[in-house]
């Protein structure tokens, strides 16, 4: 029989939570990049990389990039056209902004929801790049904000700063409950319905699944952070073998 040091067990759990938080942050970042603007060759190369391609396959997500090579088409050009048609117009399109998509919201760009999102991001201690000239409630900005919050969470787990980990998780929970969770599922359904190529339909499906799973994930992580705050104490037994 072997008694293990509960501090060591906590260390292992914290490092696992740090690793999985980093993976969540990377996924938020990828999804932000996909919906930010027309895809660049570098992004498509990243998506086709063996590790990411396998991860997407494990989630049963197929962005359909193999089609372009077989058809002799340039994926960057074709997806730029698709992105513009879906999200920019002219004509009917799906505005990727909370203020436009939110049910019973203002229904216009730079509505009151936009101001609330801007203030929320700033209240959490983040600022915008000096060259940023977009709108703060664009889907890519909201996802990038969550990516930053989850990255902070990962660093807190890594350094066993459970108080700040819980705080970062609280910001995530609040933003998903009040913003992302209220409009992005509907936005994703519209993208799936109106996409003519599998790329954006696939990533809309992934985004919708991911956000749905995050609600339970964050709740579980907050419980673990609170539990660790309460149980950090000196240990008497240090791995003695019996």
N, C-alpha and C positions, 0 to 999 in steps of 0.2 A: 504494500500500500504506500502511496506517496501523497503527502499533504502539499498542496501548492500554495505559494504565496499569493494572497488575493490581490496584492498590489501588482504583481506580475501579470495576473489574469486581466486586471483592469487595463494594464499597459497594452496587452495584446488586443483587447477589445477596442481601445481608443485608436490604435494604429489601423485596425480594420475599418473603423468608422471614418478615419481620416482618408483612407484609400478610396472608399466608396463615395465619400463626399467629393473627392477630386474627380472621380468618374462622372458624378452627376453634374458637377460644374462644367466639365468638358462637353457633356451632351447639351447642356443649356447653351454653351458657346457655339457649338456646331449648328444648332437649330436657329440661333440668332443670325449666324452667317448665311444660312440657307435663305432666310426670309428678308435679309437686309436690303439686297438689291440684286440685279442680274448676276448670275454666278460667274466667277472667274475660273480660269483653267486650274489655278492652284487649289481652289476649293474642290473641284471635281476630282483632281488627283488625290486629294486627301480622302474623299469618299470612296474612291476605288482602291485605296491602299488595303493590303491583305487583312490587317487587324480590324480596321473599321468595316470593311466589306463583310467580314465574318460576323462581327457584332451585329450589324444590321440584319444579316441573314438569320442569326439566332432569334431576332425579334420578328422574323417573318416580314421584313421590310425590304422591298426591291425597288430602288429608284429608277431602274430601267436604263441605266447608262450603256449597257451592252448593245442596245438597239441601235444607237447612233453609229457605232463602228460598223455594224453589219449592213446598215442602210447607206453607208458612205456619207453621213451627214456630220456637220460640225456641232457637237453638243453645246458649246458655249453660245453659238449663234442661235441655235434652235431654242435653247432654254431662255435666252434673253428675250426672244419674241414671246414665249409663253409667259414669262414673268410680267412683261409689260401688259400683255392682254389681260392677265388675271388681276394684277394689283395696281396698275397705273392708268389704263385707258389709252386713248380716248374711248368714249362710249362706256357702256356698262362694265363695271369692274368691282372687285372686292377690296374696299379700302382696308388696309392692314392697321387700322387705328382704333383704339378702344373707344374714343369719343364718338366714332361713327357706328361701330358695331354693337355697342352695349345696348341691350334691350331697354327701352324707355329711357335712353340716355339723351344727350343733347343732339346727336345725329349730325354734327358738323365737325370739321377739323378745328382744332384748338378750342374745343368745347371746355366746359368746366371740369370734365374728367381729366383732360390733359393737364390742367393746372394742378389738380390734386396729385397726379402721378409725378409731376415735376417736383412738387414740394416734398413728397414722400421720399423720393430718391435723394434729394438734398438733405432731408432730415436724418437719413441713415448715414450721412457722412460722405456721400459720393458727389462728384461734380462731373460736368460734361467736358469732353475734349474741346480745346479752344477752336478747333476747326469744325465742330459739330454744328450743322445748320438744319437738322431734321426736326421732327416733332416728338416730344418725349414719350407719348403713348403709342408710338409705332411698335408693332409686335417685336421687332428685333431689339429695340431699346429695353423693353420690359423683360425680355429673355436675357439680355446681357446683364441687366441689373441683378436678376436672380443668379446668374452665373457668378457674379462678383460676391454676392452674399454667401453662396455655397462654398466659394473658395475661402472666404473668411472662416466659415464653419470648419472646413478641412484643417486649416492652420490651427484652430483652437483645439480640435481633437488631437492633433499632432503634438501640441505642447501641453496637453491635458488641462487646458483652461476651460473647465466645464461651464463656468458662469457665462463667459462670452460665447461659448458654443450655443448655449440655450438662448442667449440674446439674439444671435444671428438666425437661429431657427425660428424665433418669434417673429422677426422681420419677414422671413420667408413665408411663414404661415399667414401673416396679416396680408401680405401682398397678393398671395394666391387667392385668399378668401375674398378680398375686397376688389381685386382687379382681374388678374389673369384667369382665375377660375370662373369668372362671370361672363367673359366674352370670347376667350380663345376657343373653347369647345365648339361654339357656333361658327366662328370663323373657320375652323378646321373642316367642319361639315360642308361649308360653302365651297372651300377649295377642292375638296374631294369630288363634289358634285360637278364643278365647272372646269376642272383640269382636263386638258386634252392629251396630256402626256403623263406617264406614271410618276415622274420625278416629284412634283409638288404634291400630288395626291398621297404619295408614299410618306413624305416627310410631314404632311398634315396629319396623317394617321398616327405616326410616331409621336408627334407633339401632343396630340389629344390623349393618347395612352399614357404618356409620361406625366403630364399634368394631373391626370386622374389618379395615378399611383403615388404622386408626390404628397397628396394630402395625408394618406396613412403613413407614408415614410417619415414625414416631418413630425407627425404626432408621436411616433415610436421613438425617434431620435431625441425629442424633447424630454420624454420620460427617462431615457438613459442618461441624458445630461444632468437632469435634476437628481436622479438616483446617485450618480457619481459625486455630485456636490455633497450629498449627505453621508456618503460612506468612506470618503477619504480620511483615513486615520492611521496611527502607528500600528504596525503589525508585530505580533509576538513570535509566531511560527514562521520560519523563513526557509521552507522547502526541506524540512527534516524528513529523512526516509525512515519508515517503520517496517 
